[in-house]
C-alpha cells in the first residue's frame, strides 16, 4: 500500500504544482504501467488552480469531497478527500461508510494509516490535510 500511495501522492502533488486541480480522482483514473508505476489519467474534469476557489461539481459520487456535494466553494483540498477514500478502500477492500461515523476505526490498520485516514477524510476542509503537508508526511514514511 505504501508503494502505491507514495506514487499517487507524488502524482497528485505534481498536478497541483503545475497549477491543476484534478477534480476526478477515482480508481478508474489510476492505471498501473510497466514497472508497477501508477499513471493518473483522464484530465477531462481538471481545472486551473487559479482562481484558487471553485464551486462547480465534478467527479464521481462516493469520491466527492463534502464541500463539492454541498456546492460550496472548494480549493485543491477536494483532491485530498478522494485520495483518502481510495487508500481506505485499498486497505479495507470496502468504501468508507460515512453515515455510521465509525469509518476511522479500521481494525488492524497501522498507526500511520489511521493517521492518514483521519487527516484526509475530514469533512471540514479546514481540518483536512493540505498537499504540502501530505507530501512531506508521505516522503518521510
N, CA, C and O of each residue as an XYZ file, in Angstrom:
564
protein
N       0.823     -1.188      0.000
C       0.000      0.000      0.000
C       0.870      1.257      0.000
O       0.565      2.220     -0.703
N       1.948      1.255      0.781
C       2.822      2.433      0.830
C       3.464      2.695     -0.533
O       3.628      3.847     -0.934
N       3.821      1.638     -1.232
C       4.447      1.766     -2.543
C       3.546      2.562     -3.490
O       3.992      3.503     -4.146
N       2.263      2.165     -3.552
C       1.326      2.842     -4.439
C       0.896      4.193     -3.894
O       0.722      5.144     -4.656
N       0.725      4.286     -2.587
C       0.254      5.559     -2.032
C       1.270      6.669     -2.242
O       0.887      7.801     -2.539
N       2.549      6.376     -2.098
C       3.576      7.401     -2.331
C       3.554      7.874     -3.783
O       3.730      9.062     -4.056
N       3.339      6.951     -4.707
C       3.281      7.329     -6.120
C       2.063      8.196     -6.418
O       2.153      9.181     -7.151
N       0.932      7.820     -5.847
C      -0.288      8.576     -6.115
C      -0.218      9.971     -5.502
O      -0.652     10.943     -6.119
N       0.323     10.072     -4.301
C       0.511     11.385     -3.674
C       1.470     12.224     -4.520
O       1.217     13.405     -4.754
N       2.555     11.627     -4.972
C       3.532     12.359     -5.786
C       2.912     12.829     -7.102
O       3.162     13.955     -7.533
N       2.113     11.986     -7.739
C       1.465     12.361     -8.992
C       0.466     13.491     -8.811
O       0.404     14.418     -9.618
N      -0.312     13.402     -7.747
C      -1.284     14.449     -7.472
C      -0.586     15.752     -7.078
O      -1.018     16.834     -7.473
N       0.484     15.646     -6.306
C       1.261     16.838     -5.933
C       1.843     17.494     -7.180
O       1.895     18.721     -7.272
N       2.278     16.687     -8.132
C       2.834     17.216     -9.382
C       1.779     18.008    -10.151
O       2.068     19.082    -10.678
N       0.547     17.475    -10.215
C      -0.508     18.201    -10.925
C      -0.819     19.526    -10.222
O      -1.054     20.540    -10.878
N      -0.819     19.512     -8.898
C      -1.078     20.756     -8.161
C       0.053     21.752     -8.374
O      -0.191     22.947     -8.543
N       1.285     21.265     -8.366
C       2.432     22.151     -8.582
C       2.385     22.756     -9.992
O       2.859     23.869    -10.217
N       1.809     22.010    -10.924
C       1.673     22.500    -12.295
C       0.465     23.434    -12.447
O       0.187     23.919    -13.544
N      -0.251     23.682    -11.342
C      -1.378     24.605    -11.377
C      -2.693     23.975    -11.779
O      -3.590     24.663    -12.267
N      -2.819     22.652    -11.575
C      -4.020     21.936    -11.991
C      -4.706     21.301    -10.779
O      -4.067     20.608     -9.988
N      -6.003     21.543    -10.642
C      -6.850     20.860     -9.659
C      -7.469     19.702    -10.422
O      -8.170     19.933    -11.407
N      -7.235     18.462    -10.002
C      -7.633     17.297    -10.778
C      -9.150     17.106    -10.827
O      -9.704     16.941    -11.913
N      -9.829     17.125     -9.692
C     -11.296     17.110     -9.578
C     -11.997     15.795     -9.912
O     -13.226     15.752     -9.843
N     -11.307     14.742    -10.261
C     -11.982     13.491    -10.636
C     -11.184     12.265    -10.208
O     -11.134     11.270    -10.932
N     -10.567     12.333     -9.043
C      -9.745     11.211     -8.604
C     -10.629     10.050     -8.177
O     -11.492     10.191     -7.311
N     -10.400      8.909     -8.795
C     -11.118      7.665     -8.506
C     -10.271      6.527     -9.065
O      -9.430      6.757     -9.934
N     -10.477      5.313     -8.587
C      -9.625      4.193     -9.026
C      -9.568      3.997    -10.536
O      -8.520      3.626    -11.067
N     -10.671      4.238    -11.237
C     -10.696      4.038    -12.685
C      -9.762      4.975    -13.425
O      -9.387      4.702    -14.565
N      -9.380      6.078    -12.792
C      -8.496      7.049    -13.433
C      -7.038      6.888    -13.031
O      -6.207      7.749    -13.317
N      -6.738      5.789    -12.372
C      -5.359      5.496    -11.987
C      -4.984      4.154    -12.601
O      -5.553      3.118    -12.255
N      -4.030      4.184    -13.506
C      -3.603      2.967    -14.202
C      -2.245      2.519    -13.680
O      -1.459      3.325    -13.182
N      -1.982      1.223    -13.800
C      -0.686      0.669    -13.415
C       0.077      0.346    -14.700
O      -0.345     -0.499    -15.489
N       1.191      1.019    -14.895
C       2.023      0.830    -16.081
C       3.132     -0.172    -15.782
O       3.195     -0.724    -14.684
N       3.993     -0.401    -16.744
C       5.105     -1.324    -16.540
C       5.960     -0.848    -15.374
O       6.077      0.351    -15.123
N       6.544     -1.785    -14.678
C       7.346     -1.461    -13.510
C       6.501     -1.079    -12.312
O       7.013     -0.534    -11.335
N       5.189     -1.367    -12.382
C       4.252     -1.068    -11.292
C       4.168      0.427    -11.003
O       3.939      0.830     -9.862
N       4.350      1.243    -12.029
C       4.276      2.696    -11.878
C       2.842      3.167    -12.126
O       2.229      2.807    -13.131
N       2.320      3.966    -11.211
C       0.967      4.492    -11.362
C       0.959      5.674    -12.314
O       1.891      6.479    -12.339
N      -0.099      5.766    -13.090
C      -0.305      6.868    -14.020
C      -1.711      7.419    -13.796
O      -2.691      6.676    -13.866
N      -1.810      8.716    -13.528
C      -3.104      9.371    -13.388
C      -3.569      9.771    -14.781
O      -2.833     10.424    -15.522
N      -4.794      9.379    -15.139
C      -5.317      9.626    -16.480
C      -6.607     10.436    -16.416
O      -7.111     10.731    -15.332
N      -7.128     10.787    -17.565
C      -8.414     11.447    -17.735
C      -8.495     12.777    -17.001
O      -9.106     12.879    -15.937
N      -7.882     13.774    -17.572
C      -7.894     15.116    -17.009
C      -9.068     15.946    -17.547
O      -9.028     17.176    -17.519
N     -10.113     15.263    -18.037
C     -11.248     15.952    -18.646
C     -12.000     16.893    -17.716
O     -12.580     17.873    -18.183
N     -12.008     16.623    -16.411
C     -12.716     17.488    -15.462
C     -11.769     18.386    -14.678
O     -12.202     19.125    -13.794
N     -10.489     18.325    -14.994
C      -9.498     19.141    -14.276
C      -9.733     20.615    -14.554
O     -10.308     20.988    -15.576
N      -9.274     21.448    -13.620
C      -9.386     22.890    -13.793
C      -8.145     23.559    -13.231
O      -7.402     22.968    -12.448
N      -7.937     24.776    -13.636
C      -6.776     25.528    -13.168
C      -6.954     25.883    -11.703
O      -8.061     26.184    -11.255
N      -5.856     25.845    -10.960
C      -5.893     26.254     -9.559
C      -6.099     27.756     -9.423
O      -6.411     28.243     -8.336
N      -5.928     28.484    -10.503
C      -6.158     29.923    -10.482
C      -7.411     30.202    -11.303
O      -7.337     30.055    -12.523
N      -8.536     30.585    -10.753
C      -8.662     31.064     -9.386
C      -8.552     29.915     -8.386
O      -8.832     28.760     -8.710
N      -8.145     30.250     -7.183
C      -7.885     29.225     -6.178
C      -9.151     28.606     -5.618
O      -9.090     27.565     -4.965
N     -10.305     29.231     -5.863
C     -11.572     28.714     -5.332
C     -12.528     28.444     -6.486
O     -12.600     29.220     -7.438
N     -13.264     27.336     -6.393
C     -14.223     26.948     -7.420
C     -15.512     26.509     -6.730
O     -15.509     26.209     -5.536
N     -16.603     26.472     -7.472
C     -17.862     25.986     -6.910
C     -18.517     24.922     -7.785
O     -19.617     24.464     -7.477
N     -17.867     24.529     -8.855
C     -18.521     23.563     -9.744
C     -18.457     22.157     -9.163
O     -17.584     21.845     -8.354
N     -19.383     21.324     -9.581
C     -19.442     19.943     -9.112
C     -18.796     19.072    -10.179
O     -19.202     19.091    -11.341
N     -17.785     18.306     -9.773
C     -17.081     17.431    -10.711
C     -16.663     16.173     -9.979
O     -16.532     16.175     -8.755
N     -16.455     15.105    -10.720
C     -16.016     13.856    -10.121
C     -17.143     12.843    -10.038
O     -18.148     12.956    -10.739
N     -16.966     11.852     -9.172
C     -17.946     10.775     -9.056
C     -18.401     10.632     -7.613
O     -17.601     10.732     -6.684
N     -19.690     10.400     -7.438
C     -20.226     10.176     -6.098
C     -19.431      9.078     -5.407
O     -18.952      8.139     -6.044
N     -19.303      9.210     -4.123
C     -18.512      8.266     -3.351
C     -17.070      8.725     -3.214
O     -16.357      8.310     -2.300
N     -16.650      9.588     -4.136
C     -15.291     10.124     -4.097
C     -15.296     11.651     -3.966
O     -14.237     12.267     -3.854
N     -16.485     12.259     -3.979
C     -16.587     13.708     -3.825
C     -16.196     14.130     -2.425
O     -16.521     13.454     -1.448
N     -15.513     15.226     -2.332
C     -15.273     15.847     -1.032
C     -16.596     16.452     -0.568
O     -17.405     16.862     -1.401
N     -16.832     16.516      0.738
C     -18.105     17.051      1.240
C     -18.440     18.446      0.729
O     -19.609     18.747      0.491
N     -17.439     19.301      0.557
C     -17.727     20.654      0.079
C     -18.213     20.663     -1.366
O     -18.916     21.589     -1.771
N     -17.853     19.658     -2.143
C     -18.337     19.553     -3.525
C     -19.803     19.119     -3.515
O     -20.612     19.630     -4.289
N     -20.139     18.175     -2.635
C     -21.526     17.707     -2.549
C     -22.473     18.830     -2.172
O     -23.623     18.848     -2.611
N     -22.000     19.767     -1.361
C     -22.848     20.866     -0.918
C     -22.768     22.100     -1.781
O     -23.275     23.150     -1.387
N     -22.149     22.014     -2.946
C     -21.983     23.143     -3.863
C     -21.292     24.317     -3.186
O     -21.527     25.471     -3.544
N     -20.435     24.023     -2.204
C     -19.702     25.065     -1.507
C     -18.424     25.388     -2.262
O     -17.988     24.626     -3.125
N     -17.833     26.516     -1.931
C     -16.539     26.850     -2.515
C     -15.531     25.789     -2.101
O     -15.553     25.294     -0.975
N     -14.656     25.453     -3.025
C     -13.628     24.460     -2.699
C     -12.290     24.858     -3.313
O     -12.210     25.663     -4.240
N     -11.261     24.264     -2.760
C      -9.887     24.529     -3.185
C      -9.262     23.215     -3.641
O      -9.965     22.241     -3.913
N      -7.939     23.200     -3.720
C      -7.248     21.980     -4.134
C      -7.428     20.833     -3.134
O      -7.092     19.691     -3.444
N      -7.952     21.122     -1.942
C      -8.181     20.053     -0.968
C      -9.287     19.099     -1.396
O      -9.474     18.055     -0.772
N     -10.030     19.444     -2.460
C     -11.031     18.494     -2.944
C     -10.370     17.249     -3.513
O     -11.020     16.211     -3.627
N      -9.097     17.326     -3.873
C      -8.370     16.161     -4.375
C      -7.842     15.281     -3.242
O      -7.519     14.116     -3.472
N      -7.749     15.812     -2.035
C      -7.229     15.058     -0.897
C      -8.265     14.058     -0.390
O      -7.925     12.920     -0.067
N      -9.520     14.477     -0.320
C     -10.577     13.610      0.195
C     -10.697     12.312     -0.620
O     -10.680     11.234     -0.026
N     -10.819     12.371     -1.953
C     -10.903     11.112     -2.705
C      -9.624     10.275     -2.606
O      -9.672      9.050     -2.724
N      -8.507     10.923     -2.394
C      -7.266     10.186     -2.154
C      -7.422      9.329     -0.901
O      -7.030      8.162     -0.887
N      -7.993      9.908      0.142
C      -8.264      9.154      1.372
C      -9.231      8.010      1.140
O      -9.054      6.921      1.686
N     -10.260      8.253      0.326
C     -11.237      7.198      0.014
C     -10.560      6.047     -0.723
O     -10.808      4.880     -0.421
N      -9.711      6.374     -1.684
C      -9.003      5.337     -2.447
C      -8.107      4.508     -1.524
O      -8.130      3.278     -1.584
N      -7.322      5.168     -0.674
C      -6.430      4.436      0.215
C      -7.212      3.606      1.231
O      -6.821      2.483      1.549
N      -8.312      4.153      1.737
C      -9.157      3.423      2.677
C      -9.676      2.146      2.007
O      -9.658      1.067      2.598
N     -10.134      2.294      0.774
C     -10.669      1.153      0.030
C      -9.572      0.133     -0.287
O      -9.810     -1.073     -0.227
N      -8.379      0.612     -0.621
C      -7.251     -0.300     -0.855
C      -6.944     -1.106      0.402
O      -6.663     -2.302      0.329
N      -6.999     -0.448      1.546
C      -6.622     -1.103      2.795
C      -7.703     -2.053      3.301
O      -7.397     -3.165      3.731
N      -8.968     -1.624      3.254
C     -10.049     -2.416      3.844
C     -10.812     -3.263      2.835
O     -11.509     -4.204      3.216
N     -10.687     -2.942      1.564
C     -11.453     -3.557      0.480
C     -12.913     -3.135      0.487
O     -13.741     -3.752     -0.183
N     -13.238     -2.078      1.246
C     -14.595     -1.538      1.318
C     -14.540     -0.017      1.211
O     -13.570      0.615      1.631
N     -15.592      0.552      0.646
C     -15.727      2.006      0.654
C     -16.050      2.435      2.083
O     -16.764      1.723      2.789
N     -15.543      3.573      2.516
C     -15.882      4.033      3.866
C     -17.375      4.362      3.966
O     -17.953      4.947      3.050
N     -17.985      3.984      5.078
C     -19.389      4.285      5.326
C     -19.445      5.506      6.232
O     -19.332      5.383      7.452
N     -19.616      6.666      5.648
C     -19.570      7.913      6.399
C     -20.807      8.131      7.256
O     -20.784      8.957      8.169
N     -21.880      7.410      6.982
C     -23.105      7.613      7.754
C     -23.013      7.026      9.162
O     -23.706      7.494     10.065
N     -22.180      6.024      9.365
C     -22.092      5.395     10.682
C     -21.148      6.126     11.617
O     -21.279      6.020     12.837
N     -20.195      6.869     11.060
C     -19.259      7.613     11.889
C     -18.105      6.789     12.429
O     -17.204      7.336     13.065
N     -18.113      5.488     12.192
C     -17.033      4.642     12.714
C     -16.050      4.216     11.623
O     -15.312      3.247     11.802
N     -16.035      4.919     10.515
C     -15.170      4.533      9.399
C     -13.685      4.684      9.721
O     -12.845      4.092      9.043
N     -13.350      5.466     10.742
C     -11.943      5.626     11.094
C     -11.444      4.537     12.042
O     -10.250      4.469     12.331
N     -12.339      3.696     12.522
C     -11.949      2.579     13.388
C     -11.590      1.375     12.534
O     -12.318      0.383     12.506
N     -10.468      1.466     11.840
C     -10.042      0.410     10.929
C      -9.245     -0.616     11.731
O      -8.129     -0.347     12.178
N      -9.827     -1.773     11.901
C      -9.198     -2.824     12.698
C      -7.952     -3.330     11.991
O      -7.992     -3.666     10.807
N      -6.861     -3.381     12.713
C      -5.613     -3.908     12.178
C      -4.782     -2.921     11.389
O      -3.693     -3.259     10.924
N      -5.279     -1.709     11.230
C      -4.514     -0.719     10.467
C      -3.369     -0.182     11.316
O      -3.559      0.102     12.499
N      -2.183     -0.040     10.728
C      -1.078      0.570     11.471
C      -1.394      2.036     11.767
O      -2.243      2.637     11.109
N      -0.721      2.599     12.739
C      -0.996      3.965     13.171
C      -0.826      4.987     12.040
O      -1.609      5.933     11.946
N       0.192      4.808     11.177
C       0.374      5.788     10.107
C      -0.796      5.771      9.122
O      -1.162      6.815      8.583
N      -1.389      4.587      8.882
C      -2.562      4.501      8.008
C      -3.757      5.166      8.678
O      -4.497      5.907      8.031
N      -3.952      4.909      9.969
C      -5.055      5.538     10.697
C      -4.896      7.055     10.700
O      -5.872      7.787     10.537
N      -3.673      7.521     10.883
C      -3.412      8.969     10.859
C      -3.759      9.554      9.495
O      -4.355     10.627      9.401
N      -3.380      8.836      8.440
C      -3.693      9.325      7.099
C      -5.195      9.387      6.872
O      -5.704     10.387      6.366
N      -5.909      8.325      7.241
C      -7.362      8.316      7.073
C      -7.988      9.475      7.838
O      -8.858     10.174      7.318
N      -7.543      9.674      9.070
C      -8.102     10.737      9.912
C      -7.809     12.127      9.345
O      -8.642     13.025      9.466
N      -6.652     12.316      8.734
C      -6.300     13.647      8.231
C      -6.840     13.925      6.831
O      -7.063     15.085      6.483
N      -7.051     12.905      6.032
C      -7.531     13.123      4.662
C      -9.047     13.038      4.539
O      -9.622     13.647      3.637
N      -9.696     12.308      5.411
C     -11.142     12.124      5.322
C     -11.909     13.056      6.258
O     -12.970     12.698      6.769
N     -11.377     14.227      6.473
C     -12.042     15.238      7.302
C     -13.168     15.897      6.504
O     -12.973     16.303      5.358
N     -14.332     15.997      7.115
C     -15.467     16.618      6.443
C     -15.309     18.127      6.337
O     -15.758     18.730      5.363
N     -14.681     18.738      7.320
C     -14.464     20.183      7.287
C     -13.122     20.445      6.607
O     -12.080     19.969      7.058
N     -13.163     21.193      5.538
C     -11.980     21.411      4.709
C     -10.830     22.026      5.507
O      -9.668     21.731      5.228
N     -11.123     22.858      6.472
C     -10.047     23.485      7.261
C      -9.301     22.457      8.109
O      -8.149     22.683      8.482
N      -9.944     21.334      8.416
C      -9.311     20.282      9.218
C      -8.576     19.249      8.364
O      -7.800     18.448      8.885
N      -8.819     19.268      7.062
C      -8.220     18.279      6.162
C      -6.773     18.647      5.871
O      -6.440     19.825      5.744
N      -5.926     17.650      5.768
C      -4.511     17.866      5.487
C      -4.353     18.533      4.116
O      -5.125     18.271      3.194
N      -3.363     19.380      3.999
C      -3.075     20.063      2.733
C      -1.995     19.288      1.976
O      -1.239     18.520      2.571
N      -1.931     19.495      0.680
C      -0.975     18.770     -0.152
C       0.473     18.931      0.324
O       1.177     17.924      0.402
N       0.954     20.129      0.643
C       2.352     20.230      1.086
C       2.641     19.385      2.337
O       3.707     18.779      2.446
N       1.696     19.348      3.271
C       1.872     18.524      4.471
C       1.846     17.046      4.111
O       2.620     16.251      4.644
N       0.960     16.692      3.213
C       0.811     15.299      2.797
C       2.055     14.807      2.084
O       2.496     13.681      2.316
N       2.624     15.627      1.226
C       3.842     15.251      0.511
C       4.985     15.042      1.496
O       5.743     14.080      1.373
N       5.110     15.932      2.467
C       6.165     15.810      3.469
C       5.970     14.536      4.287
O       6.927     13.804      4.538
N       4.722     14.269      4.705
C       4.413     13.092      5.515
C       4.688     11.805      4.748
O       5.283     10.875      5.291
N       4.256     11.745      3.480
C       4.430     10.510      2.711
C       5.870     10.269      2.332
O       6.284      9.119      2.191
N       6.652     11.333      2.161
C       8.046     11.132      1.793
C       8.894     10.695      2.994
O       9.952     10.087      2.830
N       8.415     11.012      4.204
C       9.176     10.616      5.395
C       8.741      9.265      5.919
O       9.384      8.725      6.819
N       7.655      8.693      5.377
C       7.163      7.397      5.844
C       7.938      6.252      5.251
O       7.648      5.093      5.544
